[in-house]
Amino acid sequence: MNIHEYQAKEILAEYGVKIAEGGLAYSVVEAVQRAREIEGDVWVVKAQIHSGARGKAGGIKVCRTHAEVEQAVEELIGKKLVTHQTGPAGKICSRIYVEAGTSISKEMYLSFMIDRTSERVILIGSAEGGMEIEKLAETNPDAIIKIYIEPAVGLQDFQARKMAFGLGIDPAQLNHAVKTIKGCYRALRDLDANVLEINPLVITTNNEILALDAKMEFDENALFRRHKIAELRDNTQVDNREVAAAEAGLSYVGLDGDIGCMINGAGLAMATMDMIKLAGGEPANFLDVGGGASAERTEKAFRLVLADTNVKAMLVNIFAGINRCDWIAEGVVQAVKNIDMKIPLVVRLSGTNVEEGRSIIKNSGLPIITADTLAEAAEKVVRARDEVVAQRA
């Protein structure tokens, strides 16, 4: 789960990380009022969307008068910002963060993230901040410092000092830098975050170390014990289908293809999507209905998949273990009847009570295409999709 910049900064401030003075606004009037409340004569107006590279998309504007603040907010509120991270769909800006302008002496990069390969937390830093770390890794990999942290031990002082020196921080600012780095680590550890990134982390002309931008990403599987973090979710920044799936207790990820998928089990779902691609198709979604796919849950899954207007054919692939094929078959038949499905449907059942399930599908009188193997199901759904495309053409 991602959160906005201003939310990440509020969290970091609680852990001793210094941030510039700022305030949130949902309208032009509120934004101008925030600027009046902030001391100084330079303000930075920042669009709050779940994406990096906002500056390149025109989402960050430096203002020197209240009139400029007003104009900047008018241009940003309600605007769709398109970055390389959002894709062509972009994200709508519905809130603005107005921040005091900062006189910068030095920009740096700092981040913590979970490295699942080494099963450790990795601290990444660079003395060259303010640019995308991916591009820096390509153009100047030697400028990136990596320090691995053993979770059972935690971040040690010598590791924080090593990073501070690697960032080129003066000895006079060392204690402040170590406090900032350790504060970031505690925030990541205490709140079950997967990623914490500050880009740039800056040294001001007054020799203060500030987090000028901040990004945090949290482990959704841990939100049940992080209620305050869960409340920070902004559903306007998330795919509507994924929001509906979460409310229904389903695991759903929207993709760019046109073959809808309903599968039980994450591993089987991944294999199914691979087989669809191997057969020449493109999956429209990842949808794992889990082990308790009742008739009502199955119908919800169908409606979720078919809410994507790009879907031209649908594949149901179920391997029943805890579940039963006859239950799934009943749910599929009920869903097709209730929804009045207009696109081809391919169903492949295997596992517990498979013969009973296939019999229910066969005797339903519905134009459901059946398959015995995953490869056969993938080929049939791609063929059905191709026929729909040809008919529409």
Steps between C-alpha positions, in 0.01 A plus 500: 500500500634840401438829679544864402813707550347716772388189692847347479652825623265515797608146594870580461465813711370281785826304476725805525553570130488871422264621227422841356192681627196420289125449489238305308233659281204373302414829331652824376377694804650249742832497312535880513417491871771238557749724320403793723556283809848394387779748561715611209450629148546180298258206500500170318161370385504120465233280344427203725474184292642152548785536254853625467627729223226754579730788416545383140121474468451859622383394844748711699506877469712763676304816586615840625166674554160397628363568153745246357390248763139557399581453132707187564226334703237586239716321243553191717176429687298248303775460241609159375877463533671246277845371597703196398381338826126564450495391137271662241200483735662754736370594844263779600632761744236573763720650773795738517789534743632854545851505643748769599772556245840364601842644426696189404873452541520128418261230374530131592306177457402269788275196514426183693329199348443131560741284303325164483792332325733553796214507754636825636425870492715692257604862559574679174651845469670729255663840520323576170138561600206656321511257207348160431707229668438262207668740257785560744553124527540488121717806451713493817454181707806579710315799646254269677579376852334186634502382861321181606328494838426179690138536623570307822775749590367819347681803362824557691657840566812414302282418197316832524836683529639307204205613290529858622867514400413336166251779437778752549355653815734721704609372843324798661166368369575134570283463810203658326549273199522187717183601686320549167614165359411311817163674519420384147594143588280500808206625295550220247536236771226615736231550233562196277607710203653335193655817360603834646659743256617859543600665175638747550631508853655847512744709700378858512714811494427519875662155543173320575427154364146482359288237328385704202298218351388168647344176382381206710350170392347257751446126514125453453516166681598687818230767487277302736734607779570850364157661511634855492700420186202327336297818550749688280393309188374729222267293283490771233861406416425127467337303217125492575496128426767436761301699757186295426702178520645593838151571633389157378805330649647410160858537375481696175751684283387670180713440188492627141374192315151391388463148644339502844618245755341347811730253673551357848854515633770754423738243352234358269402855402857580397528175304167569329606847391824355363307240300266766360800700380662184361180434302517851353264687733532771764341467847280790610548436869642291781213374715541245778165406656671293770383177657148601608338579167128482584233570236468860624878550503526352150235740369685795655817384327317476166359851535844633590664346194221609266509857632806537277352597163816378323422137588396305188513145643530347846679199643407328828775262616437321828702229673284394793664378816337655804235624260279275285446507125122455534482812720702697247289370211179604677646844558608534137156400371327739741734785406456451123121496538481801732744712302366400156853451373557603139862392443648149461575313823748214531494288818762250608437303821729255675522344845236416760161397353617588151253266324207649690619849409537420132154343500346818644667709228395258225136476613460876555400560139733800490753557216799436729814363336669231709861379506681215675852647520645845559667506159171409330314766700752768403481407130120498503463837675751664263312352203170627640651846552624503140152414373348787701757741360433379145122537542534854635733594216 
